[in-house]
Amino acid sequence: MLIPIMKHKSTFFYISGLLVILGILLLFVKGLNYGIDFKGGSIIHVRFDAESNENKIREHFKQMEKSLSLYFTSEQIVVQSVAGGQGREFIIQYPAAPVDTAKNAEVHDQILKNLKEVAPFSDEALQVSNVGPTIGDEMKKQGIWAALLSVIGILLYLAYRFEFQSATGTIVAAVHDLFITLGFLSIIGIEFDVTVLAAILTLLGYSVNDSIVVLDRIRENRKISKETNLAGIVDLSINQTFGRTINTSVTTLLALIAILVLGGASIKGFAMTLTFGVIVGTYSSIFIASPVMCELSTAEKKSAAAK
């Protein structure tokens, strides 16, 4: 028995339209919680006297939260182990202080002093630098351009590989996933850094891949199926690929949930973004991409008949 997707396409369009509008409104009203990469901050390259790890370093900063009344939390810092550092060399990033330059230097010195008390480090190996807001703004622009160029590249390839209506349906689904996911990130207030941006770009690729599987089956069925109604062919194709789509999404989600639960804080944003995005992407590849393609093809056919 076929699941009548096309029969209820208007309902799916209304639901998706509302979610996309909500996502856009959240971006304008609340915005994203940009991380150090996009709004600037301080970077410390330090070599501790004893072996350490990300959890220990976060615990040190958690202690400083109480003693120094820090303007940021231990969850906001980014900790990276330096290859070849034998578990002692790390790069630590934290947000810039919301104060003037002179006061910022004082806060920075106080952080270094307290960190050295709880975890002694070598002064000779210490490197300190700052990421200014100008660089952060440039990173935002590059992130936007990366997303736009990805969408344009996908559209051009699909228009060449498939018909234009299929390419449009795929892009509509990808943009749908993008705005709903960004709205979700705005609601939960998760820090938007380069790892989250990477998750967004990965999501676009995942969404397109899922949609292509269904659209390719539609193209095959249009050649071999006895069904003459395009809506019927779309329903048939979606049902034929439904099991594959769900199985792929479930296995991907199992891996992402494992990363989300067992991974460190530094990768939490990536895993959470992609987990939500895979769910939305699975929905759009079934209920948005193909119905949009069907509507555009039907409209073009009617237009051609009228002429």
N, C-alpha and C positions, 0 to 999 in steps of 0.2 A: 504493500500500500504506500503510495506516494504522499509525502508531506507537502501540502499545498502552499508553498512559499509565496508564489506570485499572487495568490488569492488575497493574501493579507499584506501585500507590499506597502500599501498606504499607511498601515499602522506602524510598520517598521520605519518608514520615512519620517513620520511624525515624531516617533520616539527619538530617533537619531537627530532630527532637526532640533528638538528641544535640548538635547544633551550638548550638541555642538554650540548652540546659542548660549547655553549656560556656561560652557567652557570659555567662550570668548569673553563673556561678561566678567567672569572671575579673573581673567588675565588683565582686563582693563581696570577693574575695581580693586582687586587685591594684589594681583601680580604674582610673580614668582619670588621665592626666597633664594636669591642668588648667593652662591658661595664665594670663596676667596678668589677663584679663577676669574670671576666676572665683576666683582666689586672691590677687589684689592685686599691686601692683608700682609702679614709678616711671615717670612720663611726663615727657618733656622736649620742649618746643616751642622749636626752635632755628633761627636764621637764619645760615647759614654765609656767610663773606665771599666764597668762591668757589663756583661751581656744583658740585654733587655728585649722587650717585644712591644707590640702595639698596645696590648692590654695594660701592661705595666705603665707605659707612658701616659695613657689616658687616665689611669688611676692617679698618677702624680698631678696631672692637671685638675682632676676632680678634687684633690686635696687643696690645690691652690684656689679653686672656686670659693671655698669657704674662708680660707685665711686671707686672701687678697680681694675678695668680692669681685672676681673677674667679670668683665662685660660680655664674655662668651662662655659657653658650656664646653665640657670635655667632648661632647658629641660633635661639636662643630670643628674640631681640629682634624687635620688630615695628616696621617702618619705613614711614611714610606720607608721601608728598609732599603739601605743602599747595598747593591750587589757587591759581594766581596768584603763587606764590612764586618763579617764574622759575628753578626747579631749585636753589634755595638754601635754601628753608624746608621743614623737616621736623618730623614728630612721631615721637619715638623712645620706645618702651616696652620696659622690661626688668623681670624679676622682682624682687620685694622681697627684701632681704638677710635670711637666716635668723639674725638677731642682734637685740640689743636696740635701742631707738629711737636712743639716742645713737650707738652704733656704726654703725647704719644711715646716719645723717647723714654720718659720716666717710667711709664707703665711697662714698656718693653724691657728696660733694664731690671725692673722689679721681678718680672717673669723669669728672666734668665737667672737672677740671683736665687730665687726660690727653687727653680728647677735644679740648679747645681747643688743645693743643700740636700735635696732628697735623692738626687741621682747625679753624682759627680761626673764631670766631663772634662775633656782636654780643651784648654783655652786656645792652644795652637791650631787645633783642627776646626774651631768654631767659625762658621760663616753665617752672616746675617744679611738678608736683603728684604726689600719691600716691593710688593706689587701695587702700583698706584691705580687710582680709578680710571685713568686714561687707558691703561693697558686692559683693564677690566671691560671698558666700553668697546674696545677693539675686539675683544674675545666674544662679546655679545653679537657684534656685527658679523664676525666670522661664523658663529654658530647659526645665525639666521640664513646667511648665504649658503652654508653647507646643506641646510634643510631644503632651501629653494632649489638649489642646483640638483639635489637628489630627486626632487619631484619632477623637475623639467627633464632630467635624463631618463627617468622611468617612463614619462609620457612619450618622449620621442622614440624610445626603443619599442614600447608596446604598440605605438601607432604604426611602426614599421613591421613589427612581428605579427600583430593581430590587426583587426580593423579599428578605426578611430573610436567607435562606440565602446569597444572593450577596453581600450586604453583609458577613456574618460571614466568609465565605471570603476576601474582600478584606482585611478588617481582620486576620485571622489571618496572611495573607501579609505585610502591612505590619509587624506586630509581630515576626514571624519575621525580616524583613530588619533591623529596628531592633536587636534583641538580638545577632544574628550580627555586624553591622557594629560595634557597640559593643565586642563581644568582640575583634574584629580590632584596633580602635584600642587596646584595653588591651594586647594582645600586643606590638604594634610600638612602643608607648609614644609615639606621636605626640602633640604638644601639642594639647589640646582647647580651642580658643578659639571666638570667635563665628563665624569663617568655617567651622569644622568643624560647629558647630551648624547653620549655614545649609545645609551640605551634607546633614546628617541630615534636616532638614525637606524639602529638595528631593528626597531619596531617597524619603521617604514618598509624595510626590506622584507621582514617577515609577513607583513600584511599583503604586500604585493605578491609574494610567493604563494600565499594561500589563495589569493584571488585568481592567479594565473591558472592554478590547477583546475578550478571550476570552469573558467572561461575556455580553457583548452578543450575540456570535455564537451562544452556547449558547441564549440566549433566542429568537433568530430561528429556529434550527434546530428547537427544540421545537415551533414553530408550523407549519413547512413540511416537516420531514423525515418520511420514512416509518418511520424507526427509532423503535421504542417504548421501547427500553431506554435509560434516562437515561445510563448509563455509556457506551453506544455513541455517544450524541449528544455527550457531553463529549469523547470521543476524536476524533470527527469535527470538532468545533469547534476543538479545540486544533491539530489537523493543518492545518486550513484557515487558521488565523492564525499558524501556526508561522513561516512565511517572513517575514511582516510583523514579528513580534516580534524575530526574530534580526537582520533588516536594521536595524531601529530601534536596537537595542542596539549593534550593530557601529559604526554611524555616530556614535552618541553617544560610544562608547568611543574612537574615533579622535580626536575633538575633545578629550576629557578627557586622553588619553595625550599629546597635543601640549602641552596646558597643563602637565601633570605634568613633561614633559621640558624644555620651553622656558620655562615660567613661572618667576617668582621664588620665593624661599623663603617669602615671605609668603602665597602662594596654594597652596603645596605640600600643606598639610593638607586644604584643600578639594578639590583635584583627586584626591588619593589616596583620600579617604573616598568621594567620589562614584564613582570608578572601581571600587572594590571593591563599593560598594553597587549599582551598575548590574548587575554580574555576578550578585550574589545576588538582586536584584529580578527579573531575567529568569528565573532558575531558579524562584523562588517563584510568579511569575505563570503559569508553565506547569505545574509539578508540585505546587503547594500550593493555590492559591486555588480552582481549579475542582474538584479532587478533594474538598476540604473541603465545598464547596457541594453536590457530588453526594452525599456521605455524609450531610449534614444533611437534604437533600431526601428521600433514601431512607428515613432513620430516621423522618422525619415522616410519610411515606406509610404505612410499616408500622404506626406508632402509630395513625394514623387508621383503617387497615383493622382493627386489633385491636379498636377501640372499636365 
